[in-house]
Amino acid sequence: MDNTLVFKISDENDFSKLNSAQSVRNFIADLTDIDNNTINLLKDKFVAFDKIIYQNKGSFVIVYNYDFDENLNIVPTLQEAYDFIDMEEIERQLEL
């Protein structure tokens, strides 16, 4: 998926390799290495980010081992996140 960016939040984030010219519409946040306290601190920011992505006809999926917010798309594996985005892309193409 050329228009999907996967980012992992950790202590050693390095966003210097991101290409700002990329046409990115879909985002996957891998939070598998984050503790619950950090998740709670970031939750509101993820909800706001999700709304912006949705308005721009994109998808935002979080990979985490449990559902911490009913308004967010949270799945347990990276493969399921890609599958979720594929399904939303199909729905957008069919204008469902």
Residue, then its C-alpha position, 0 to 999 in steps of 0.5 A: m500500500d503506497n498510501t499507507l504509513v505505519f509508525k511505531i511509538s516508542d522511546e526511540n522514534d525517528f521520523s527523519k526518514l519520512n518523505s513529506a512528498q509521499s501521498v499518505r492517506n492511511f495511517i497505522a499506529d503500532l502501539t504494541d510496546i506502549d504501556n497503559n499509562t502512556i496510552n491513556l495520555l495519548k488517547d485524546k490525541f488519537v481521537a482528534f487525529d482519527k477525525i482529521i484523517y477520516q475527513n480527508k477520506g483516509s483511515f487510521v488504525i491502531v495496533y494494540n492488544y485491547d480496545f481502549d476507546e470505542n471510537l477508534n479502530i483498534v486491532p491486535t495485529l499489523q496484518e489486521a490493520y492492513d486488512f481493515i484499511d483494504m476494506e475501507e478503501i473498497e467501501r470508499q471506491l464503492e461509495l458505501 
